[in-house]
Amino acid sequence: MHKPFLFAFSLILLEMNSSELCFASPSVKTKPATLDKATTDMYLAKAKSYRAAHDSKSVLKIQEFLLKYYPNEPVFYKIAAECYSALGEDQKAIDYFDKSEALFKTNPKPHFVADKGAFPVYLCKANSYNNLKKYSKALENVNEAIKIDTARNFPALYFLRANILLQLDRFDDAKKDFDTLMKCKLDGIDSYDAAILANRLGLFNDAANLSKKSVAKNPLDPKFLGNCGYFLFEIGKDSEAEDFFKRAIASNDCGMNAYSDYSWLEKITGHIDQAEPHAKKAISLYAEAKKKKINEITAFINGAIAYIVLNQFEDARQQLKLAQQLDPKDREYFRHEGRILKAEGKLDEALEAYNKYLEKGLACRGYSERAAILKKLNRKDEAKKDLEKAKEKGYVIADGEIADLDKE
């Protein structure tokens, strides 16, 4: 149930590209090119059109073509770098940014000029360094972008910085960025991202409410619907969660997340006949993703959930190991390992796994899950404390579970 963020940057990088490229003054002397001005202008016009359509691949092809004729023009490297960043080729993006910056120093009067400043460069570099897990460099660049964005026109900057700060164990600073984010005008994607950040910060009611806002603005998007179902599940609003999962699955483009999360909800509420088909569907989608050599922690975690629903525990463990290799700091690994161990009847080991999962207290329903283990170990006082903690975090059905515990 680990969710990725949907970064708006891939949609806006080219739109707010650092330039409408144009020729500099004819008085500027440049090396002769074998591409005439009319042909160059045609390619620049095509690039502008592709940028407007957010077609990074086509823009990149044009930049690479132009670089064959204008190898010392920094702006072409710059735009190519932005394209590579939008396409997720982060190391290439950084390499091209470095090349662009070096050329700007050696070629201070380039033949082609840009007119929108450094903002897109800082933004793209921050995103790419973050993806490469070079968090200090990412923070350095996002700070520069935020300095420029004085009107807070790009809320995603605060989402990015908060996630970088969490990676650097600066929780309080990340929380400040969330507070700033809440003062910004948020569109559907911003609300989606903010919900994920709220969940990571342990603000579970905020996560559910923000996720509902994202769905209100994108009512047919299966990613938005599936994530909303997940956040509602975490606070114990199972019937609402089920509705959002069903709406996600009803779309023609639903990913594995909604299927695996819904299968888990069906399993723990005793509807195993409905759970298994959803888990199998999730695994079929997972198999398709693996063919594309997907390397995302969310895919591994959700693959593990589906395998757990089907009691295929060794397969589940293999996916969890892949997730842990990608991000050793991610605590979801221990939650799902705990679920496997509980199903295997290894309650002491399951409890140990949950202790690691809950070590920082950033969980909601997870306390109820640990309480169930403590209850089986006849440690009811501790189980009750966990349920009270779950209630404090926003788990709405904690009172009912406490009442059931008191009856025994």
C-alpha positions in Angstrom: 0.0 0.0 0.0 2.9 2.3 -0.6 1.9 5.0 -3.0 4.1 6.9 -5.5 3.6 10.6 -6.0 2.4 11.8 -9.4 4.7 14.7 -10.1 3.3 17.5 -12.1 6.7 18.4 -13.4 6.5 16.0 -16.3 3.5 17.9 -17.5 4.8 21.4 -16.9 8.5 21.3 -17.7 8.2 22.1 -21.3 5.2 24.4 -20.9 7.4 26.7 -18.7 10.5 25.9 -20.7 13.2 28.4 -20.3 12.7 29.8 -23.7 10.9 30.7 -26.8 14.0 30.3 -28.8 15.0 33.0 -31.1 18.0 34.1 -33.1 20.1 36.7 -31.4 20.9 40.0 -33.1 22.4 39.5 -36.5 25.5 41.4 -35.3 26.5 38.5 -33.1 29.1 36.5 -34.9 28.9 32.7 -34.8 30.5 29.8 -36.5 29.1 29.0 -39.9 26.4 26.4 -39.8 25.4 24.0 -42.5 21.7 24.4 -41.6 20.2 27.5 -43.1 18.1 30.0 -41.1 14.8 29.1 -42.8 15.2 25.4 -42.0 16.3 26.2 -38.4 13.3 28.4 -37.9 11.1 25.6 -39.1 12.5 23.2 -36.5 12.2 25.8 -33.8 8.6 26.3 -34.7 8.0 22.6 -34.5 9.7 22.4 -31.1 7.4 25.2 -29.9 4.4 23.3 -31.1 5.5 20.1 -29.4 6.2 21.9 -26.2 2.7 23.2 -26.2 1.5 19.6 -26.6 3.8 18.4 -23.7 5.4 16.0 -26.2 8.9 15.7 -24.6 10.1 13.0 -26.9 9.5 15.0 -30.1 11.0 18.1 -28.6 14.1 16.1 -27.6 14.5 14.7 -31.1 14.6 18.2 -32.4 17.1 19.4 -29.9 19.4 16.5 -30.6 19.1 17.2 -34.3 19.9 20.9 -33.9 22.9 20.1 -31.7 24.5 18.3 -34.6 24.6 21.7 -36.4 25.0 24.0 -33.4 27.1 21.9 -30.9 28.2 25.0 -28.9 24.7 26.4 -28.3 23.9 26.0 -24.6 20.2 26.5 -24.8 19.7 23.4 -27.0 21.5 21.3 -24.3 19.3 23.1 -21.7 16.0 22.2 -23.4 17.3 18.6 -24.1 18.1 18.3 -20.4 14.6 19.4 -19.5 13.2 16.8 -21.9 15.4 14.1 -20.4 14.2 15.1 -16.9 10.5 15.0 -18.0 11.1 11.5 -19.5 12.8 10.2 -16.3 16.3 9.9 -17.8 17.7 11.7 -14.8 21.5 11.1 -15.2 21.3 12.3 -18.8 19.4 15.3 -17.7 22.1 16.2 -15.2 24.8 15.6 -17.8 23.1 17.9 -20.3 22.5 20.6 -17.7 26.2 20.5 -16.8 27.1 20.8 -20.5 24.7 23.7 -20.9 26.1 25.6 -17.9 29.7 25.1 -19.1 28.8 26.4 -22.5 27.1 29.5 -21.1 30.4 30.3 -19.4 32.5 29.8 -22.6 29.9 31.1 -25.0 28.4 34.2 -23.2 26.8 35.5 -26.4 25.2 32.5 -28.0 23.5 32.6 -31.3 20.2 31.4 -29.8 18.9 33.0 -26.6 16.3 32.2 -24.0 14.1 34.7 -22.1 12.7 33.0 -19.0 15.6 32.7 -16.6 16.9 30.0 -14.4 13.7 28.7 -12.8 13.1 25.6 -15.1 16.8 24.6 -14.7 16.6 24.6 -10.9 13.3 22.8 -11.0 14.4 20.1 -13.4 17.8 19.6 -11.7 16.1 19.3 -8.3 13.7 16.7 -9.6 16.5 14.7 -11.4 18.8 14.8 -8.4 15.9 13.7 -6.2 15.2 10.7 -8.5 18.9 9.8 -8.4 18.8 10.0 -4.5 21.3 12.8 -4.4 19.2 14.6 -1.9 21.6 17.4 -0.8 22.1 18.5 -4.5 18.3 18.2 -5.0 17.7 20.4 -2.0 20.2 23.0 -3.1 18.4 23.3 -6.5 14.8 23.3 -5.2 15.7 26.0 -2.8 16.9 28.2 -5.7 13.7 27.5 -7.6 11.6 28.4 -4.5 13.5 31.7 -4.2 12.4 32.6 -7.7 8.8 31.4 -7.3 7.9 34.2 -4.9 4.2 34.2 -5.9 4.0 30.4 -5.1 2.7 29.6 -8.6 4.1 26.1 -8.4 2.9 24.3 -5.2 4.7 21.1 -6.4 8.0 22.8 -5.4 7.0 22.5 -1.7 5.9 18.9 -2.2 9.2 18.1 -3.8 11.2 19.9 -1.1 9.2 18.3 1.7 9.9 14.8 0.3 13.6 15.6 0.0 13.7 16.9 3.6 12.0 13.6 4.7 14.8 11.7 3.0 17.3 13.8 4.9 15.4 13.1 8.2 14.3 16.7 8.6 10.7 15.9 9.6 9.9 19.3 11.2 11.1 21.2 8.1 9.0 18.9 5.8 6.0 19.6 8.0 6.5 23.4 7.5 6.5 22.9 3.7 3.2 20.9 4.0 1.8 23.9 6.0 2.9 26.2 3.2 1.5 23.9 0.6 -1.9 24.1 2.3 -1.9 27.9 1.8 -1.4 27.5 -2.0 -4.1 27.2 -4.6 -4.1 23.5 -5.4 -5.3 21.9 -8.6 -6.2 18.2 -8.8 -2.6 16.9 -9.2 -1.4 19.2 -6.4 -4.1 17.8 -4.1 -3.1 14.3 -5.1 0.5 15.0 -4.3 -0.4 16.8 -1.0 -2.4 13.8 0.1 0.6 11.5 -0.3 2.8 14.0 1.6 0.2 14.2 4.4 0.2 10.4 4.7 4.0 10.4 4.9 3.8 13.0 7.6 1.3 11.0 9.6 -1.6 13.4 8.9 -4.1 10.7 7.9 -7.3 12.7 8.0 -5.7 15.4 5.9 -4.5 12.7 3.4 -8.1 11.4 3.0 -9.6 14.8 2.7 -7.0 16.1 0.2 -7.4 12.9 -1.8 -11.2 13.5 -2.0 -10.5 16.9 -3.4 -8.2 15.5 -6.0 -11.0 13.1 -7.1 -13.5 15.9 -7.2 -11.4 17.6 -9.8 -10.5 14.4 -11.6 -13.5 12.1 -11.0 -12.6 9.5 -13.7 -8.9 9.2 -13.1 -8.2 5.6 -11.7 -5.0 6.7 -10.0 -6.8 9.4 -8.0 -9.7 7.1 -7.2 -7.5 4.2 -6.1 -5.3 6.4 -3.9 -8.5 7.9 -2.3 -9.7 4.4 -1.5 -6.4 3.6 0.1 -6.3 6.7 2.3 -9.9 6.1 3.4 -9.0 2.4 4.2 -6.2 3.6 6.4 -8.5 5.6 8.6 -11.0 2.8 8.8 -13.7 4.1 6.4 -14.0 0.8 4.7 -17.3 1.2 2.9 -16.2 4.6 1.4 -12.9 3.0 0.5 -14.7 0.2 -1.3 -16.7 2.6 -3.3 -13.6 4.4 -4.6 -11.8 1.1 -5.4 -14.9 0.0 -7.4 -14.9 3.3 -9.3 -11.2 2.9 -10.0 -11.6 -0.6 -11.3 -14.6 0.3 -13.4 -12.3 2.5 -15.5 -10.5 1.0 -18.5 -7.1 2.0 -17.3 -6.8 1.0 -13.7 -3.4 0.1 -12.4 -2.4 -2.7 -10.1 -2.5 -0.5 -6.9 -6.3 -0.3 -6.7 -6.6 -4.0 -7.4 -4.1 -5.1 -4.8 -5.4 -2.6 -2.2 -9.0 -3.6 -2.8 -8.1 -7.3 -2.6 -6.6 -6.7 0.8 -9.7 -4.9 2.0 -11.9 -7.8 0.8 -9.6 -10.3 2.5 -9.6 -8.8 5.9 -13.4 -8.2 5.8 -13.9 -11.9 5.1 -14.8 -11.7 1.4 -12.1 -14.0 0.1 -14.1 -15.0 -3.0 -14.0 -11.4 -4.1 -10.4 -10.8 -2.9 -8.7 -13.5 -5.0 -9.9 -12.3 -8.5 -8.7 -8.8 -7.7 -5.3 -10.1 -6.4 -4.9 -12.2 -9.6 -5.7 -9.2 -11.7 -3.1 -7.2 -9.8 -0.5 -9.9 -10.4 -1.3 -10.0 -14.2 -0.8 -6.2 -14.3 2.4 -6.6 -12.3 3.7 -9.2 -14.8 3.1 -6.7 -17.6 5.0 -4.0 -15.7 8.0 -6.3 -15.1 8.3 -6.9 -18.8 8.9 -3.2 -19.1 11.6 -3.6 -16.4 9.7 -1.3 -14.0 11.9 -0.4 -11.0 9.4 1.3 -8.7 9.0 0.5 -5.0 5.2 0.9 -5.3 5.0 -1.9 -7.9 7.0 -4.3 -5.6 4.9 -3.5 -2.5 1.6 -3.9 -4.3 2.8 -7.1 -6.0 3.7 -8.4 -2.5 0.2 -7.5 -1.2 -1.5 -9.4 -4.0 0.7 -12.5 -3.3 -0.1 -12.3 0.4 -3.8 -12.3 -0.4 -3.3 -15.5 -2.4 -1.2 -17.0 0.4 1.9 -17.1 -1.9 4.2 -15.9 0.8 7.6 -16.7 -0.8 6.6 -14.8 -3.9 5.5 -11.9 -1.6 8.8 -12.0 0.2 10.8 -11.8 -3.1 8.9 -8.6 -4.0 9.5 -7.1 -0.5 13.2 -7.7 -0.8 13.2 -5.8 -4.1 11.4 -3.0 -2.5 13.8 -2.9 0.4 16.8 -2.8 -1.9 15.3 0.3 -3.6 14.7 2.1 -0.4 16.1 0.6 2.8 14.5 3.4 4.8 10.9 2.6 3.7 9.1 1.0 6.6 6.3 -0.5 4.6 8.5 -3.5 4.1 8.1 -4.4 7.8 4.3 -4.0 7.7 3.9 -6.6 5.0 6.5 -8.9 6.4 4.5 -8.7 9.6 1.3 -9.7 7.8 3.1 -12.7 6.3 4.5 -13.8 9.6 1.1 -13.4 11.3 -0.6 -15.6 8.5 2.2 -18.2 9.1 1.4 -18.2 12.8 4.7 -16.8 13.8 3.2 -14.2 16.1 6.4 -13.2 18.0 8.2 -12.6 14.8 5.2 -10.8 13.4 5.1 -8.5 16.4 8.8 -7.7 16.0 8.2 -6.7 12.4 5.3 -4.4 13.4 7.5 -2.9 16.1 9.9 -1.8 13.4 7.1 -0.6 11.1 5.7 1.5 13.9 9.0 2.7 15.3 8.5 6.3 14.2 4.8 6.4 14.9 3.8 7.4 11.4 0.9 5.0 11.0 -2.8 4.8 11.6 -4.5 1.4 10.8 -1.1 -0.2 11.4 -1.7 0.2 15.2 -4.9 -1.8 14.9 -3.0 -4.5 13.0 -0.4 -4.8 15.7 -3.2 -4.8 18.3 -4.6 -7.9 16.6 -1.3 -9.7 17.1 -1.0 -8.6 20.7 -4.6 -9.8 21.3 -3.6 -13.3 20.0 -0.6 -13.2 22.3 -3.0 -12.5 25.2 -1.4 -9.1 25.8 -4.8 -7.2 25.8 -3.6 -4.2 27.8 -1.0 -3.4 25.2 -3.5 -4.1 22.4 -5.9 -1.6 23.9 -3.1 1.0 24.0 -2.5 0.4 20.3 -6.1 0.9 19.5 -6.2 4.1 21.5 -3.2 5.2 19.5 -4.9 4.3 16.3 -8.0 6.4 17.3 -5.7 9.3 18.1 -4.3 9.1 14.6 -7.8 9.1 13.0 -8.8 5.5 12.9 -12.6 5.8 13.0 -13.5 2.3 14.0 -11.1 2.0 16.9 -13.9 2.4 19.5 -15.7 -0.6 18.1 -12.5 -2.7 18.3 -11.8 -1.5 21.8 -15.4 -2.5 22.8 -14.9 -6.0 21.3 -11.6 -6.3 23.2 -13.2 -5.3 26.5 -15.9 -8.0 26.0 -13.4 -10.8 26.0 
